[in-house]
Amino acid sequence: MFNRVSMDGFFAGPNGESHEWFVLDQKVDEAAHEMMQPDTVLFGRVTYQIFENHWPKVENDPKASKEERATAKELTNMNKLVFSKTLKNVNWQNAALIKGDLIDEVKKLKQANGPDMVIFGSGSIVQQLTAERLMDEYVFVVTPIILGKGKSLFEEVDKLNLKLLEVKDFKSGNVILHFKAENEAGENYKARKRSTEGVH
């Protein structure tokens, strides 16, 4: 999982705002990329639609930076699995829509011993997979801003111990924290309605 979080622990503002408060830094992006070498991205509906509306246009945009175009090309070439019960189709190259149960599908993917997977944003998916102890590693970019209000990644998740693997700090004030999950069996997940809530 890769997510940017504020100093007070929110991955999005109260209305879902994200990019508006990011402190962008190309060196942070490069360092995070080195930590993760995934072939597949898992998306929820909201984050997928944000990405699909933005990145395909960037790939051939002469006004975009070289780094942005490279990121856009890489995302386009990656396999993208979109978990949603309400989307009717996905149009981005190499994207597939999955309407089955999130937990069951991810268990199948992990058992297949395929390439590494990553989640960008997609708070509902992160929360459900964390609750079921299906997340192996977490990469957070802690951004030097206090939002005061916002959306948490882990509101309804039982205690989970994390082992720190790596820390990197940057002049921009961003700090990357890379953790490995100590995935003991979870106990009570308050939102056990995973088949009907969180993925739409």
Secondary structure, 3 states (H helix, E strand, C coil): CEEEECCCCEEECCCCCCHHHCCCCHHHHHHHHHHCCCCEEEEEHHHHHHHHHHHHHHCCCCCCCHHHHHHHHHHHHCEEEEECCCCCCCCCCCEEEECCCHHHHHHHHHHCCCCCEEEECCHHHHHHHHHCCCCCEEEEEECCCCCCCCEECCCCCCCCCEEEEEEEECCCCCEEEEEEECCCCCCCCCCCCCCCCCCC
